[in-house]
Amino acid sequence: MNDRPNQEPQEAEPVGNKEGSDIDPKLLEILVCPVTHGPLQYDRKAQELISEQAGLAYPIRDGIPIMLSDEARVLTDEEGS
């Protein structure tokens, strides 16, 4: 027996997508770098969350931020400035 027969299950909203949509500002306020616990900047073009303090870029894949340091890309000197 279903308590809510007329309601469809809801899916989570992705952070970004393959087309490069914007990240939810509220989510960006909550997410922090897992290494430094510092703020992250959203790079829409690259679909990455950037931690300038750690010098790392965390990928966003299929709308999901991958917040693992092993998956992060090290920023180049030009990117880190």
C-alpha positions as CSV (number, residue, x, y, z in Angstrom):
1,M,0.0,0.0,0.0
2,N,1.4,3.4,-1.0
3,D,0.8,6.3,1.4
4,R,1.2,8.8,-1.5
5,P,-0.4,7.2,-4.6
6,N,-0.4,10.4,-6.7
7,Q,3.2,11.5,-6.1
8,E,6.1,10.5,-8.2
9,P,9.5,9.9,-6.6
10,Q,11.7,12.9,-6.8
11,E,15.2,12.9,-8.1
12,A,18.1,15.0,-6.8
13,E,18.9,18.1,-8.8
14,P,22.4,18.0,-10.3
15,V,24.9,20.6,-9.6
16,G,25.8,21.1,-13.2
17,N,25.4,19.2,-16.4
18,K,27.1,18.4,-19.7
19,E,25.8,21.6,-21.2
20,G,27.6,23.7,-18.5
21,S,24.7,24.9,-16.4
22,D,25.3,27.0,-13.3
23,I,25.8,25.5,-9.9
24,D,23.2,26.1,-7.2
25,P,24.7,29.0,-5.1
26,K,23.3,27.5,-1.9
27,L,25.2,24.2,-2.6
28,L,28.4,26.2,-3.4
29,E,28.0,27.9,0.1
30,I,27.9,24.5,1.8
31,L,30.6,22.7,-0.1
32,V,34.2,23.1,1.0
33,C,37.5,21.7,0.0
34,P,38.0,18.4,1.7
35,V,41.8,19.1,2.1
36,T,41.7,22.7,3.4
37,H,38.1,23.1,4.4
38,G,38.3,26.4,2.6
39,P,35.9,27.9,0.0
40,L,35.5,26.7,-3.6
41,Q,35.1,28.6,-6.8
42,Y,32.9,27.3,-9.6
43,D,34.5,27.1,-13.1
44,R,31.6,26.8,-15.4
45,K,33.6,26.3,-18.6
46,A,35.8,23.5,-17.1
47,Q,33.0,22.1,-14.9
48,E,35.2,22.1,-11.9
49,L,35.2,23.3,-8.3
50,I,38.4,25.2,-7.6
51,S,40.2,25.3,-4.3
52,E,42.8,28.0,-4.6
53,Q,44.2,27.3,-1.1
54,A,44.9,23.7,-2.0
55,G,45.7,24.3,-5.6
56,L,43.2,21.7,-6.7
57,A,40.3,21.4,-9.1
58,Y,37.6,19.0,-8.3
59,P,35.7,17.7,-11.3
60,I,31.9,17.8,-11.8
61,R,30.8,14.6,-13.6
62,D,27.2,14.2,-14.8
63,G,26.2,17.0,-12.5
64,I,27.8,15.5,-9.4
65,P,30.8,17.2,-7.8
66,I,33.6,14.6,-7.1
67,M,35.0,15.8,-3.8
68,L,37.9,13.3,-3.5
69,S,41.4,14.6,-3.4
70,D,42.5,11.6,-5.4
71,E,40.2,12.6,-8.3
72,A,41.2,16.3,-8.2
73,R,43.5,17.9,-10.8
74,V,46.5,19.9,-9.6
75,L,46.2,23.5,-10.8
76,T,49.0,24.9,-13.0
77,D,51.0,27.9,-11.8
78,E,49.0,30.1,-14.2
79,E,45.7,28.8,-12.8
80,G,46.7,29.2,-9.2
81,S,47.5,32.9,-9.4
